[in-house]
Amino acid sequence: MQNPEFPTFSYEGHRGARGLYPENSIGAMKLAIDLPKVTTLEMDCHITKDKKVVVYHDDYLNPKFVTYKNGQELRGKDIKGIIYSYTWDELKGFDLGLKGNKDFPDQKKVATPIALLKDLIKESEAYTKEKKRPSMFYNIETKSRDGKDHEWHPAPQEFSDLILEVVIEQGIAPRTVIQSFDKRTIQYINKTYPQIKTSYLIGEKNSKSIKELVAELGFTPFIISPHYSIVNASFIKEAHDLGIKIIPWTVNDKKRITELETLKVDGIISDYPNLF
């Protein structure tokens, strides 16, 4: 299917299924695929020193849940070591799941390596077919920040090109959304890869209207993805009037999920996709 239709309602597993399995891992994506309502796999990407695309959220090795692959705690320069300062081979020495994450007590404790985006997509696509599930959509965040180019990550153009090279090579471009808080990446993608859907991430302190956000971007994104706390009926209507979908993050309460569905949002991002 060359141009698959975006889900009528995008049920998205945040970082795969962070509440249940070590985040941004192949195992977390498989767990999300196993859940019948999930349509979309949400994840974050960073770039390594040797320009590989890895699926990982923080700018640094987070000692809250990252250990060495033997389970020992991080030490020395590895405590909050910047991802962009490591090669892919060096990152293979760390683990995301042995320690667990105290913020997510239901998360399974299991040996979990950092994954290359390429491998995660391959595994997710194969598992989806094995389970006879409809093809998944992918919501991939560029973890870049204005002021940190060449320190925490490459410049926006290179960052975006590296991710989209993988996405296009793996044949999932028609089922991919690239999201970011950093408007520079999605502005570049909208101009250079107009076939790719984009989503503008908005924090809980946002006070701008939809029209102001569109003006700030300089184009109309496919999605605006706000923190769930700022979503109300007028915000949704203003977006829908401009043909923009609203997919709030990160909603971990069943009651709030139901309320947002009633307000006619276009999807939900949750650490607990089992709540859908």
Beta strands, then each sheet from edge to edge (+ up, - down):
strand 1: 10-13
strand 2: 40-47
strand 3: 53-55
strand 4: 67-68
strand 5: 94-95
strand 6: 115-116
strand 7: 137-142
strand 8: 176-180
strand 9: 197-202
strand 10: 223-226
strand 11: 245-246
strand 12: 267-270
sheet 1: 6+ 3- 2+ 1+ 12+
sheet 2: 6+ 3- 2+ 7+ 8+ 9+ 10+ 11+
sheet 3: 4+ 5-
end
